[in-house]
């Protein structure tokens, strides 16, 4: 009975307590709501901790349990229900019953919350918190244009694979680090991973680095690692940053989901850096960003930062010397940083003077005093080592024989490579094709770069110094090359040892060059003496160099053919061009040059007796352009007969003067003419018929035509003949010049289309064609890359649509797809370049000089080239010029450079 009474008493007490609790609800509504909100915030924080722990487990190939999924769903539902209670609390009327209902709901939810907290302990995810997915690099400076461009392409929905390229040491890694810093914590990307690759980097290397960065579960097989990475990334927005890539790696093999197939709103981006545009192609890059060397201001600022102003200001001479050092380093950040640090404590001007001397001698390593494997040259040399074959490496090293800052014309460079035997190809045109491939490859890895015009290449100063360092430091070259080019010393003394193989003293403009030999036998095979002031070749003692195979004496002041050359029986390449005073008959003894393959006599006044050329049985190339002028058919036929006796002959350069019947000339040409100069034509119309252009010899060989000095000619006409209407194109012609055609008014097209006649024409020049009024037909040239007009004083507008339509010529919707350079100089009446509908999508450089009436440029949002980088002209002209349709000039203001 006592037990029963106790139970009844307890129930009565609990019931009474419940009644009291409920009775108090209306009076405790605010407190209960506040307790619920506070407890809910704690629950949400707990939920985020659980989600983080689940995510970490998933990175290590763990997975969330069903209990965990259910608990998270319950918490989400609970949050929504609490939001409803809060909303009802704000809307409730202050009555006894509404207070009771709201307070009661809050208390019930607090009980549910405690239950959820208790259930949380059953979720088994106990992994330590890892470092952030993206680790910030050292702090970067303000955003550069390249950084802004890269971030723009990363955040858009178009460019999924982005390539950053440029020469070694130019700052590609620094830019990628800046990108990493900018994206760290960016909510648009859940994962940002920075991976440093290397020259022999493989897919498995990249896999391991990504797994380490993301703290994923390690596996033994590549397939398992691929699955791990893919499963982690497949539903996330990510950016993979691959630094210093040297070849193609397969993203799919690594496990990186296809960037081109993003799911929903997820963004998949891969950004890579490389020294080679070829790698960009192999990786299917959708947008390339080139990192160039620093401008002078930025280079000077970086160098001062590394040296410190304390050092630079320590002596009035040091700042002067510091400027000279920065000029020598050519804006390359790696060199500026390394040398700047090396000069940090150099307070004596004499130390700076010595540094300049060493830099000029390509001895940068002696300045920086850094460990051998960390030197600037060793880092740059990776690009050289990556070249695909020894022939390409040799072609690169031979570029260092020319002076610093020299601009190579592509054909001239290839001509020398062929003459040096670096391109071993039995067919001349095939050899040139290989040479162009080599130039493109060297450009692709930034060992050569584009010069001031589209057909010129140059070496960066540091790259040339690196090449000379290779020559001077590697055993196979030590003491074998002497390079003293472009030093501008009137007197040069060259000492040749028994080991010397190559000597370059070109472009010194020296009149006195003495060569001494320290042994009785020399291996000298290559001798560059061009661009000096040599008059008497006897001082050179050429007869002593019996092994000589390559001799360049062009651009000197020779007055007679050096007979000593005839003793050089191994000679294969001889260039005497641009010795304008050379008035000489080729000696009979030249027949002893039984190995001579390449003979260049351009711009000389050399002559030769009958049959002397026929004795040079190895001859492949004879360049008599602007030298030996053929004035009648008999003279040409005699020359042709001599050359037809040569079994290996492939290319002739020749000037035709006063030969008025081109039809007869074209029918009789059977030797391969490569360079053709036509002058002194006496009729009013110079007609090129399809018979001339249809000649198989002309089609397969001509690459250059210059039409010049014709006072009588008013019209140049390209016309077809009924029997040759289909065979009317010069398939290899790349250069066409009209010069000193003072009275030429028009170029007429009769039943021919320019694109059919000149399918590969790249460079078109009009010089001093004072009466010429329009060149609208050039719009139909499919491959034109460079257009030049100088002294065309009657020209008002270059391209006129009406003129094209009136003449029945096709007007393309996509005009000038490849035109990169346009140069306008001394065109007094020129008011306009083209009609507004004409576009210039590939234009990179516009030069405008002495064209004062040209007030409008053909640039507007539709026609402007996205590749435009340079507008060069006078400042006064630029201040007055406007854009097409009144477009704001500020969009191209940064491209203007005062000439």
Order of alpha helices (4+ residues) and beta strands (2+ residues): alpha-alpha-alpha-alpha-alpha-beta-alpha-beta-alpha-alpha-beta-alpha-beta-alpha-beta-alpha-alpha-alpha-alpha-alpha-alpha-alpha-alpha-beta-alpha-alpha-beta-beta-alpha-beta-beta-beta-beta-beta-beta-beta-beta-beta-beta-alpha-beta-alpha-beta-beta-alpha-alpha-beta-beta-beta-beta-alpha-beta-beta-alpha-beta-beta-beta-beta-alpha-beta-beta
